[in-house]
Amino acid sequence: MSSVHTTFSFYSSLIRSLATLVFARLYTPQPHPTRNLTNQTAIVTGANSGIGLAIATQLARQGATVYLACRSISRGEKAIDSIVAELSKHHGEKVRNRLHCWELDTSSLPSVRAFCSKWKTQGPGSNTKIDILIHNAGIASPPTNAPAQSPDGIDLVYVTNFLGSFLMTHLLEPCLSSDARVVLTSSTGHYSASTLLAAPISPPIKSGTETGIAAYIKNKLNLKTSAPAYVHSKAQQVLFALALQRYFDGVPGNQRTAHAFTPGFTSTPIFAKFECTWRTWLSNPLFAVLKTTEGWIGVSSEQGGMTGAWLGKKRGESNGGGFWEWGVRRTSLVDYMRVQVGEEVFWQRVRGIWNAWEKDADVVWNVGI
């Protein structure tokens, strides 16, 4: 793809994505995919509410056995009750037998390791492979009065939104089916992660890390923001999907795919967790606007998660490694940067970033990208 064509496609995608944030409620609702997923096994992280719950419900509706990976078992069990209540009319109470809740906190790498170890030793059986792996768990910023770093000493937004998923995919790779689909819930915000491929490779952006006069004023007024770390983590998800697909495609006859998608502006419980004060308007005005207008502009969690569920159901029918929105593949920031810097430089930098991910996750994952 030429540089001119990619540039046009990139800005077209950006404009369409921004328009979707505002006008999605006016769009024709996305239809429910109808693929039969009987005997398919899915894991959905962050599935006790919002987009994760919507995706888990849609997969269960099509017959999949779904494991809800949640920080809170009690909230996960309530989520299962809600899925059963919604689907019992057509599937009967037997749908409950296909729903399971396991504890997982993606902000804690030990928790990720414990989940994956349990799957290998106490999972559904050696003959049962993971067909759908949905990495949905994430946060917009550290909870109020919570430390900005995880128990492992890593930036909380980075590890929750991305690094935990990276480690989980690595540890569960032997358990993936031959046509497994790995899907990451990214964001339209990834378009603003302009430092994603900055050379030399720098450490992950930390929550509240900014420079310049604006940063000085914010520090004086205690106006910390996690926005830079958030958009960077979402861009890392898109980059990971591309790199993971390149790794998958290195195997002859590969049918595995990796995708990232944006749910757009979705009305989810995540907004209820944050108070919108004058500090919010000064430190993160975009988030303040989203929180204020959520009830009028945001689409339902069901619509927000539709593309993610649809990608999870596609078995080798489309090329992986892309960024999707509303069922359409968009030209992502990663695609744009790839053409701008050239193939050789791009993959050289990606290898450096991948090595940093390995170091942060304390694993060795030689993928030969």
ABEGO torsion letter per residue (X at the ends): XBAAAAAAAAAAAAAAAAAAAAAAAABBBBBBBABBABGBBBBBBGAABEAAAAAAAAAAAAGBBBBBBBABAAAAAAAAAAAAAAAAAAAEAAAAAABBBBBBBAABAAAAAAAAAAAAAABAEAABBBABBBBABBBABBBBGBBABBAAGBBAAAAAAAAAAAAAAAAAAAABBAABBBBBBBBAAAAABAAAABOBBBBBBBBGBBBEAAAAAAAAAGBBBAAAAAAAAAAAAAAAAAAAAAAAAABBGBABBBBBBBAEBBBBAAAAABBBBAAAAAABAAAAAAAAAAAAABBBAAAAAAAAAAAAABBGABBBGBBBBGGBBBBBAAAAAAAAAEAAAAAAAAAAAAAAAAAAAGBBBBAGX
